[in-house]
Amino acid sequence: MANKEKKLFCAKAPLRLGLAGGGSDLSPFSEKYGGCILNATINLFVHVFIEPTNDNLISFEATDI
C-alpha cells in the first residue's frame, strides 16, 4: 500500500457574537414576521485545524480550555 501524505487544513476567522434575533431569519418565521439579527465581531479570532484520520471519525478538541 502506498504511503499517503496527510493534509492539514487551517482556517482563521474573526470571533462573531450573536447578540439578538438568532433564528428569526429562517423560514417560515421570517416569512410571517420578518427577521432581524444583531451580531458583532471583537478583536479575537477562532483558529480551526482539520486533519484527516484513519478511522473516519470526526472529533472536536478545544485546546484553549
Secondary structure, 3 states (H helix, E strand, C coil): CCCCCCCCEEEEEEEEEEEECCCCCCCCHHHHHCCCCEEEEEEEEEEEEECCCCCCCCCCCCCCC
